[in-house]
Amino acid sequence: MSKKRRERLIAGLTLIGMGIGWAFGQLVPGLFIGLGLGYIASEFLKEKRRQ
């Protein structure tokens, strides 16, 4: 996975988490959950590509 694509994945999931958090009145937790999911997903895809 290219660095640019990885950055976009992290940013996209962060924004999705922020939007969901905002909808439920919990912006900061939603932001951190989205950021965490972005890093986990990017690492998962990076590991999958190595195999």
N, C-alpha and C positions, 0 to 999 in steps of 0.2 A: 504494500500500500504506500503510495507516495505521501510525502510529508504534507503537501497541500491538501490532498484528499482527507488525510487524517485530521488536519486542523478543521476542515469543513464539517466532518462528522462530529467532532467534539463541540464545535460552535452550534451546530444544528440541534444536537440533543440538549445542550445547555439552554437554548432558546425554547425548546419544547417544554423542558422541565420548568422553566421560568413562567411560561404561559399557563401551564397546569397549576402551578403554585399560586399564581395571581388569581386564577379563577376560584380557587378554594380559600383565598385570603392568607396564604402562607408562601409569600414570594421567596424568601431566603431559603427555606428548606427545599422548595421545588427547584431552585437554582442549583443547590448543591447536589441534589439527587440527579438532575440532568447532567451536570458536569461529571459526576462519578460514573454514570452510565456511558457517557461519551468516551471516557478513558478506558473503561472496561471493554466496550465494543471495539475501539481502535486496537487495543492490545490483542483481543481475540482474533480480529481479522488479520493482524500482522503475523501472529503465530500460525494461523491457518495457511497463510501464503507461503511460509517457510517450508511447510511439509510437502 
